[in-house]
Amino acid sequence: MSEQQGKALISGGTGFLGRNLAVRLRAMGREVVVLTRREISDPVPGVGYVRLDLSRRGDVEKEHPELEGTRAFFHLASDVDWATELSPAGLASLRRQVEHPILLLEKLGRSLERVVFSSSMMVYPLVSPQPLREDRDEQPPNFYGAHKLVLEQAGGLWSRRTGRPFVSARIGQVYGPGMRVNRFLLDAVATARRGEPITVFGDGSPQADWLHADDVVDALLACERTGTGVVNVGSGSGTSNRALAEAVVAALGSASRVELLPERPVAPRNQVLDVTRARTWLGWSPRIPLFEGIRTMGTDHA
């Protein structure tokens, strides 16, 4: 199958990353269907939307003629409530997050040729002295990471049974125009636009691996062209909150200054992804430096 042929199905396609992927696939001339739990107020032109809530088994078991002929499934949806963790609600959520996507794969049938799963760097510990590697470092710090890791394993079993590829992309901290979930970066951008001081609590040293949404979409499309496996999708370098705030000021040409307030402790974090496998296996490397990526958010509204 050519990368520009065949129906693509996206779960989580109404979210920040999923919408970017849907736009790119349509630009490539692909037929795109997005699963959604609610009515869409701002649909992507040319994209079909199907009301199907993956957290509801009854929805998954229904017949959905619009999904027939799906060739590639990009599973980006996630509905884990971190606050529930080990409560009965949390355990039920964990089961749904694994069972229902696998059930959907069975429903899609033999037309389905491959699956690309949006996993997360949260399958790894929050603090590591070295770049995190796919073949050694799994240690989820929360239920979100745990459910991602379990679904990776379930997808691998499905792949071995069916002979169809299942790729798990362990994605770093995604940012870009339209993002809504990382308050620190969003607040820093909004504050820099106003020219006010940007506050960084603690010593500003916790690090994360930041990656622009356009680069993530490139990686997901590269995953569609390969076989079964697990791969890190990140920049390969860590950026502290302090450095991120300083990059925002510089990228937006702001008069803001960065203020450190050490009196409020910040949870330690040092997560940097080893992206060697992405370069060698996918033939992918990020294109957008952090400075340039932040500039794309200059007119974005949080």
N, C-alpha and C positions, 0 to 999 in steps of 0.2 A: 504493500500500500504506500502510495506517495504521501509525503507529509502534508500535502495540500488537498487530500481527498478523504472522503469518509465523514460520517456524522460524528461530532464530538459532543459528549454530554458532560456538563459541569455541575457538581453539587457545590454549594457555597458560591455560586456564580453571581449572587447579588451583593456580595461583600467586596471589600476593597481590592483584594488580590484577584478574586474570581471575575470581577467586572473587567479588570485590565486584561485578563486572559481571554474573556469572551470577545472583547474589542479586537484583540490581536488575531484571534482565529477567524473572525468575520473578515478582517482585512486580507487574510490569506485566501479568502474564498470558500472557507469551510462552512458547512451546515452546523449550526450550534443550537443546542437545547440546554436550558438552565433549569434546574430543580429549585423551586421556591416554596416557602411556607405561607406566603401572603401575596396580595395583589402588588404589582410593580408600578410605581409612579413614574419612574424614569427608565424605561426599558432601553437596552442597546438596540439600535436599528438593525433589523434583519435577524434578531435572535428570537427563538421560540422559548416560551416559558411554560413549565408544567407544574401545577400545584401538587407537590409531593413532599411531605415532611418526613425526613429520614428517621426522626426520633419516634415515629408512629409505625408500628409493624403493619397495621391495617392499611396504611397508605402504600407501603412497599409491596404488599401482597396484591393490591389492586392491579387490574390490567390498564396499562397506559400505552395505547397505540402509538403515541407520539415518540416513544422511546425505541420503537422497532427499528432495526438497522443500525443501531449505535455501534460504531467501530472503536472509538476510544473514549474512556471514562476518566475524567479528571476529578478526583474526589478531594475537595478542599473544605467541605463542611465539617464543623465541629461544634458540639453543643454541651461541653462539659462545664459545669458550674464548680469552680474551684472551692467555693465556700462549703459545698456539701461533702467533699472528700470521702471519708469512710462512713458516712451516714448511710442508712438504707437508700435514700434518694441518690446518693453518689454512686453506690454500687449498682443500682438499677441503671443509672446513666452510663456507667462503664460498659455494662452488658449491651445496651442499645447501640452504643458507639461502635461496637465490634460486630455484633450479630447482624444488624440491619444492612450495613453496606455489603457484607458478604451475601446476604439474601438477595440484595438487588443485583449483584453480579450474576447470580443464578437466573434471575428473572430476565436479564438482558440476553441470555442465551448465546448461541454459537456465533452470532454476528460480531460479538464483542471480541476484539483482537488484542487489546492491551489496556492496562490500568496504570495511571500515574497518581500516586497518593501523596498529598501534602502532609508530610510528617513535620517534626519540629526539633529544634536544638534542645527542647525541654526533655528529650529522652536522655540527655546527658546531665551530669551534676552541675549545680550553679557555679561551683568554684573548681577550677582545674589549673594546675601549674603549667600545663602544656596544651597545645591545640588538640581539640577533641576529634578522635578518629573513629570511623565507622566500625572497625573490627575489634574494638577493645573497651570502649569507654561508657557503654550504656549504664545509666544509674539515674532513673527519673526522680526528680525532687518533689513531684506532686502528681495528682491523678491525671492531669492533662497530659503530662509526659508518659504516664503509665498506659493510658488508653491508646496513645499514638504507637507506642512500642508493641502492645498486644495486637493492634490492627496490622502493623507491619508483619508480624509473625503469621497471622491468619491469612493475609494476602499472599505470603510466600507459600503457604500450604495450598491455597487455591491455585496458584501458578503451577506448582509441581503436579497437581492433579489434572489440570486442564491443558498444560503445555503452553499457556499464554502468558506474556510478560506482565509482571507487577513490579513497578518501580516505586520505591519510597524515597522521596526527596526530603531530607532533614534540613528545613529552612531556618535561616537565622532571623534576625530582627529586621522585618521589612518596613520600609518607609517610602514616602512619595506623595504626590498630589492625591487628595481624596482619602488619605488615611484617617482613622478615627480612634484607634485604640491605645496609642502610646501617648499618655498625657504629658510626659516630660518634654518630648520633642515638639508636640503640638503647642504646648504652653510657651516653650522657648521661642518658637517661630512667631507666635502672636505677640509675645512681649518684645521681641526684637523689632517687629514692625512699628511698635509704639515708641521705641527708643528707650524703654524702661530697663532697670537692672534685671538680669536673669539670675534667679536664685538657685544655687546648687547646694543641697544639704549633704552633710558629711564632708569628707575630703575630696569628693568628686571622682574617686578612683575606680568604683565598680565599672567593669568593661563588658560590652556586648559586641557581637558581630553584626554590623549593620549592612543592609543590602537594599538597593533601590528596586522597586516593584518591576520596572522594565527588565532588569537583569534576572529577576526571579522568573518572569514569564519566559524569557529566553531559555532558562534552565529547564523549565517544565516542558517546553517544546522539544528540547534536546532529549529529555527523558522518554518522550514518546517514540524516539527513533532508536532506542536501544533495548536490551534484554532485561531480564529480572535482576534486581539488586537493590542495594541501599546506597545512597550517595548524599554527602553534605552539600548544601547550596548556601554559600556565604561568601564574604569578602576575603576571608583568611586572615583578617586582622581585627584587633579589638579597639574599640573607641570608648573612652571613659565619658561619664556625664559631663565632666568639666570640658573635655576636648570637644564634645558634641556641641555644647553651648557656645564655645568659642568659634567653632566652625559655622554655626548659625549666624553669629554676629558678623563674621567675615563674609560669608556667602551673600547675605542680604544687605551688606554695606550699612549696617546699623550703627547707631551711636551708643547702643547698649553696652554695659559692662557686666562682667560675670562676678557675682558675689558668692563667696563660700560661707555657709552658716554651719559650722561643725557641731552645734549643740544638738542637732537631731540626727540620731544614728541612722545609717542606711545599710540595708542588708548587703552582705558581701556578694559580689558576683564577678566572675572572671570566665566568660564563655567565648572562646574563639574556635572557629571550626577549621579543621584541616581540610583543605579543598583539593588535595592532590588527586583524589579519585575523580572528582568532577572534571578536572583538566584532562586526565588521561582516558577516562572511560566515556565521558559525555562529549569531550572536545569543547568544553564550555569554560569560559572565564568571565567574570564581571567586567562590564565596559564603563560603568559610570562611577567616577570617584565621588566620595562623600560630599566634597565641596560643591561639585556640579549638581549632584542629586538634590541637595538642600535648596539650591537656587530654583529648581523646578517647583518647589513648594512656596515660592515667594508670593504668589498670588492666590494660593490655596486658602480656603477658609475653614477653620476648625469648628 
